Amino acid sequence: MKIYFNLNKLLLLLALLVLVSSCDSLLPKLPEQETVLDGPLDGLTYEQKQLHLKGDAAFNDEIFTGETGLGPIFVANSCGSCHAGDGKGHPFTTLTRFGQTDSTGNKFLEQGGPQLQNRALPGIMPEVIPSGAKYSNFTPPAVSGFGFIELVPDDDILAMEDPDDADGDGISGVANWHTVPSYVVARSTAISQNGKLICRFGKKAGAYNLLQQTANAYNQDMGVNSDYEPIDVYTNQFIGPEVSAASVNAVVFYLQTLKAPQQRNVTNAEVQNGKTVFNKIACGGCHKETLKTGYSPITPLSNKEFHPYTDLLLHDMGSGLDDGYTEGSAKTYEWRTPALWGLGLSVNSQGGSYFLMHDGRAKSIEEAILLHGGEALRSKNSYQSLSEKEKNNLIKFLKSL
């Protein structure tokens, strides 16, 4: 009887093992970390991981309605709807900025500037661009690695400037000096010029840090007011917070502690040859491979080298990319060098197709290269002179980032 009972237990155990094994074979495998943009930094403490998860939920899961603060005019109803998987946005979620043509400021603030809210709750008319206002469309960026970008010291950014093209390479990047809101606290190492700070986020480098970027996104993108940005975009009146400061700060921490995009196929010979071509035609003059963070109380971010392929500076990109609109001290034809890391994964959040450049007008990497002008004209011409093999290797390298 005992032998029979043990045999039954053994058979049950074997059946359970077979069942578990079968389930494992049916369940989808987790994607390799290098193939996705979302995910926290390695090395966070338990408390930091919990705050990251709280910010993740607010960023990706919280969908605002009219009852919870949305609008009444807006662009999107959640953070994640513009940054699916923490990646680049789609033309459907493109933002429109209007009203500023030079460094003297926005002349259309009383008419809805600086951002168009093109959607509205039922019964409300969405905004339209005022007559005579210059405007530009901005495709939402991928947000992975933002914590590293935020911590590049001002000294390092200024060291990459070459306003008079002293080295004769045709590249003369400059920082965007901009006034920041009163709630933004400058870092202890920040450099100030006539009350303005060096900004680094946005297509024109118009935002100083991730708190400014996030609070502004709640207010301008979703019409949701906070303690930081309490002025309603519809009535232009003070309205109490519709999202808590704790929630905004959790999203800021989430963005700060997202991992950096990881390059793929690093040892592939064509990828390596493509990197050689990248440097040969001087793409690295603006798209600097390596930067370094300053001190941060978040240990995995503190004093770390990282590889974003940007210099965070403004560059003259030529008349073809001059939309007549600007922010801060940037000229209308100047754009901040976009980071290239994560470029190869952009199609995952853009519906299977590329929408590149500041407004998504380029439908391929090659088309984006050919739209470069101004300071990048020499590199574009060099690209056109490459052999087909060199071009293919370069594109393969860029897709590996």
C-alpha positions in Angstrom: 0.0 0.0 0.0 2.8 2.4 0.9 4.7 1.6 -2.4 1.5 2.2 -4.3 1.0 5.6 -2.6 4.6 6.7 -3.3 4.2 5.6 -6.9 1.1 7.8 -7.2 3.0 10.7 -5.8 5.9 10.1 -8.2 3.5 9.9 -11.2 1.8 13.2 -10.0 5.2 14.9 -9.7 6.2 13.8 -13.1 2.9 15.0 -14.6 3.4 18.4 -12.9 7.0 18.6 -14.3 5.7 17.8 -17.8 3.0 20.4 -17.4 5.4 23.1 -16.2 7.8 22.3 -19.0 5.0 22.5 -21.6 3.9 25.9 -20.3 7.5 27.2 -20.5 7.6 26.2 -24.1 4.3 27.9 -24.8 5.0 31.2 -23.0 6.8 33.9 -25.0 10.3 34.6 -24.0 11.3 38.0 -22.5 13.0 40.2 -25.1 16.8 40.7 -24.9 17.5 43.9 -23.0 19.4 45.4 -25.9 16.4 45.1 -28.1 14.1 47.3 -26.0 14.3 50.8 -24.7 12.4 50.5 -21.5 13.8 49.2 -18.3 15.5 50.6 -15.2 19.2 51.2 -14.6 21.1 48.4 -13.1 22.3 49.1 -9.5 19.3 50.9 -8.1 18.5 50.5 -4.4 15.3 48.8 -3.4 13.7 52.2 -2.5 14.9 53.6 -5.9 13.3 50.6 -7.7 10.0 51.2 -6.0 10.0 54.9 -6.9 11.0 54.0 -10.5 8.0 51.6 -10.6 5.7 54.3 -9.3 6.9 56.7 -12.0 6.5 53.9 -14.6 2.8 53.5 -13.6 2.2 57.2 -13.8 4.0 57.5 -17.1 2.7 54.5 -18.9 -0.6 53.5 -17.2 -2.3 56.7 -16.1 -4.8 57.8 -18.7 -6.4 61.2 -18.0 -10.0 62.0 -18.6 -12.1 65.1 -18.2 -13.0 64.0 -14.7 -9.3 63.6 -13.7 -7.9 66.8 -15.2 -7.5 66.2 -18.9 -7.8 69.3 -21.1 -10.3 70.8 -21.8 -7.8 71.3 -24.8 -4.9 68.9 -25.1 -2.6 66.9 -27.5 -2.6 63.5 -25.7 -4.2 61.9 -22.7 -1.2 60.1 -21.3 2.6 60.3 -21.3 2.9 56.8 -22.8 0.6 57.6 -25.8 3.4 59.9 -27.1 6.3 57.7 -26.1 5.2 54.1 -26.6 7.8 51.7 -25.0 9.8 54.9 -24.1 10.5 55.3 -27.8 10.0 57.9 -30.5 6.6 59.3 -31.3 4.5 58.9 -34.4 3.1 61.7 -36.7 -0.3 61.2 -34.9 1.3 62.4 -31.7 3.4 65.2 -33.2 3.4 68.5 -31.3 3.1 71.9 -32.9 4.9 74.9 -31.4 4.3 78.4 -32.6 4.8 82.1 -31.9 8.6 82.8 -31.5 10.8 83.9 -34.4 13.9 85.2 -32.6 15.5 85.5 -29.1 13.1 88.3 -28.0 10.5 85.8 -27.0 7.1 84.5 -27.9 4.7 87.1 -29.3 1.6 84.8 -29.2 1.4 83.8 -25.5 -2.0 85.5 -25.2 -3.2 83.5 -28.2 -2.3 80.1 -27.0 1.4 79.9 -27.5 3.8 78.3 -27.3 2.0 75.0 -28.1 -1.0 74.1 -30.1 -3.6 72.0 -28.3 -5.3 70.4 -31.3 -7.7 68.1 -29.5 -10.5 69.0 -27.0 -13.1 67.5 -24.8 -16.7 67.3 -26.2 -18.3 70.7 -26.6 -14.9 72.5 -26.6 -13.2 73.9 -29.7 -9.6 72.9 -30.1 -7.0 75.6 -30.8 -5.9 76.7 -34.2 -2.7 78.4 -35.1 -3.2 82.2 -35.0 -2.8 84.1 -38.3 0.7 85.2 -38.8 2.3 82.9 -36.3 5.3 80.9 -37.4 5.2 77.3 -36.3 7.2 74.0 -36.3 6.1 70.4 -35.7 8.1 68.3 -33.2 8.0 64.5 -33.1 8.1 63.2 -29.5 11.6 61.8 -28.7 12.6 58.5 -27.2 13.2 59.1 -23.5 15.6 56.3 -22.6 18.9 57.5 -21.2 17.6 61.0 -20.3 19.0 60.7 -16.8 22.5 60.7 -18.4 21.8 63.6 -20.6 20.6 65.7 -17.7 23.9 65.3 -15.8 26.4 66.4 -18.5 28.3 69.3 -16.8 27.9 72.7 -18.3 31.6 73.0 -18.6 31.7 70.0 -20.9 29.0 71.3 -23.1 30.8 74.7 -23.4 34.0 72.9 -24.2 32.4 71.4 -27.3 31.3 74.9 -28.6 33.1 76.4 -31.5 31.0 79.5 -32.4 33.6 81.0 -34.8 34.7 77.6 -36.3 38.2 78.1 -35.0 39.3 74.6 -36.2 37.9 75.2 -39.7 35.9 72.0 -39.9 32.7 73.9 -40.8 31.0 73.1 -37.5 30.3 75.8 -35.0 27.9 74.5 -32.4 26.6 76.7 -29.6 24.7 76.2 -26.4 21.1 77.4 -25.9 20.9 79.9 -23.1 17.4 80.2 -21.8 15.4 81.6 -18.9 13.9 78.8 -16.7 10.8 78.7 -14.5 11.2 79.7 -10.9 10.6 76.1 -9.7 13.6 74.8 -11.5 16.6 74.5 -9.2 20.0 74.8 -11.0 22.6 72.3 -10.2 25.5 73.5 -8.0 27.9 73.3 -11.0 25.5 75.2 -13.3 26.9 78.2 -15.3 24.6 81.2 -15.5 24.7 84.0 -18.1 22.6 87.1 -17.6 20.2 85.0 -15.5 19.9 82.3 -18.2 21.0 78.7 -18.0 22.3 76.2 -20.6 19.4 74.0 -21.6 19.6 70.6 -23.3 16.2 69.0 -23.7 13.9 69.4 -26.7 14.4 69.9 -30.4 15.8 73.4 -29.7 17.3 72.6 -26.4 14.6 74.7 -24.7 14.3 72.9 -21.4 16.9 72.8 -18.6 16.1 69.6 -16.8 13.6 66.7 -16.6 11.4 68.4 -14.0 10.9 71.3 -16.4 10.3 69.0 -19.3 7.9 66.8 -17.3 5.8 69.6 -15.7 5.6 71.3 -19.0 4.4 68.1 -20.7 1.6 67.6 -18.2 0.5 71.2 -18.7 1.0 71.7 -22.4 0.5 68.2 -23.8 -2.4 67.1 -21.6 -3.8 70.3 -20.1 -3.1 68.9 -16.6 -2.0 71.5 -14.1 0.4 70.8 -11.3 2.0 72.8 -8.4 4.8 73.5 -10.9 2.7 74.7 -13.8 -0.6 75.8 -12.4 -1.8 78.1 -15.2 -4.6 76.4 -17.3 -3.8 76.4 -21.0 -7.5 76.9 -21.9 -8.5 79.8 -19.6 -5.0 81.2 -18.9 -6.1 81.3 -15.3 -4.6 79.8 -12.1 -6.1 76.5 -11.3 -5.2 74.2 -8.5 -3.1 71.1 -9.1 -4.8 68.3 -11.0 -1.8 66.0 -10.6 0.2 65.8 -7.4 3.8 67.0 -7.1 4.6 63.5 -5.8 3.3 62.0 -9.0 5.2 64.5 -11.2 8.4 63.8 -9.3 7.9 60.1 -9.6 7.7 60.5 -13.4 10.9 62.6 -13.3 12.7 59.9 -11.3 11.4 57.3 -13.7 12.9 59.2 -16.7 16.1 59.8 -14.8 16.6 56.1 -14.0 15.6 54.6 -17.4 18.6 52.6 -18.8 20.5 54.0 -21.7 19.9 52.4 -25.1 22.4 49.6 -25.8 24.2 49.1 -29.1 23.6 45.8 -30.9 25.8 43.6 -33.2 28.9 45.5 -32.0 31.3 42.8 -33.3 29.7 42.6 -36.8 32.2 43.5 -39.4 29.8 45.6 -41.4 28.8 47.5 -38.3 32.4 48.1 -37.5 33.2 49.3 -41.0 30.1 51.5 -40.8 31.4 53.2 -37.7 34.7 53.9 -39.6 32.7 55.5 -42.4 30.7 57.5 -39.8 33.9 59.1 -38.5 35.4 59.4 -42.0 32.7 61.7 -43.2 32.8 63.7 -39.9 29.4 62.8 -38.6 31.0 62.7 -35.1 31.7 66.4 -35.4 28.2 66.9 -34.0 27.1 63.4 -33.0 29.8 63.0 -30.3 30.0 59.3 -29.3 31.0 59.7 -25.7 30.0 62.1 -22.9 30.3 61.8 -19.2 28.0 62.6 -16.3 28.8 64.7 -13.2 28.0 63.7 -9.7 24.6 62.3 -8.9 23.2 60.9 -5.7 21.8 58.1 -7.9 25.0 55.9 -8.0 24.5 54.3 -11.4 24.3 57.7 -12.9 27.2 59.4 -11.1 30.4 60.1 -13.0 29.7 57.7 -15.8 30.8 57.6 -19.4 28.0 57.0 -21.9 27.5 56.9 -25.6 24.6 59.0 -26.9 26.1 60.4 -30.2 25.2 64.0 -29.5 27.0 67.2 -28.3 23.8 68.8 -27.0 24.6 71.9 -28.9 22.6 74.0 -31.5 23.8 73.8 -35.1 22.8 75.6 -38.2 21.1 73.0 -40.3 20.4 75.1 -43.4 17.4 76.8 -44.9 15.7 73.5 -45.8 15.1 72.8 -42.1 14.3 76.4 -41.2 10.6 76.5 -40.1 10.7 80.1 -38.9 10.1 79.1 -35.2 12.5 78.9 -32.3 13.0 78.8 -28.6 15.4 80.5 -26.2 18.5 81.9 -27.9 18.4 79.5 -30.8 18.1 80.8 -34.3 15.2 79.5 -36.4 17.6 77.4 -38.5 19.4 76.0 -35.5 18.6 72.6 -34.0 20.0 70.7 -31.1 22.0 67.6 -32.2 19.6 64.6 -31.6 21.1 61.7 -29.8 21.5 58.7 -32.2 21.4 56.0 -29.5 18.2 53.9 -29.9 17.9 55.0 -33.6 17.7 51.4 -34.8 14.8 50.7 -32.4 12.7 53.7 -33.5 10.6 51.7 -35.9 9.3 49.6 -32.9 7.4 52.6 -31.5 6.7 54.3 -34.8 4.4 51.7 -36.3 7.1 49.8 -38.3 8.3 52.8 -40.2 10.8 55.6 -39.7 9.7 59.2 -39.0 13.0 61.1 -38.5 14.3 64.6 -38.2 12.6 67.1 -35.9 9.1 66.7 -37.5 9.2 63.2 -38.8 9.6 64.3 -42.5 12.3 61.7 -43.2 11.0 58.2 -43.9 14.4 56.5 -43.8 17.9 57.0 -42.3 19.3 57.9 -45.8 16.6 60.5 -46.3 17.4 62.0 -43.0 21.1 62.3 -44.0 20.2 63.9 -47.3 18.1 66.6 -45.5 21.2 67.8 -43.6 22.4 71.2 -44.6 24.3 74.2 -43.1 27.1 72.9 -40.9 26.3 69.3 -41.9 26.5 70.0 -45.6 30.0 68.8 -45.9 29.2 65.5 -44.3 26.1 65.1 -46.5 28.2 65.7 -49.6 30.7 63.2 -48.4 28.0 60.6 -47.9 26.8 61.1 -51.4 30.3 60.3 -52.6 30.5 57.0 -50.8 30.4 53.7 -52.5 27.1 51.7 -52.1 29.0 49.3 -49.8 30.1 52.1 -47.6 26.6 53.6 -47.5 25.1 50.2 -46.6 27.7 49.7 -43.8 27.1 53.2 -42.4 23.3 52.6 -42.3 23.9 49.2 -40.7 26.0 50.9 -38.0 23.4 53.5 -37.4 20.7 50.8 -37.1 22.9 49.0 -34.5 22.7 52.0 -32.2 
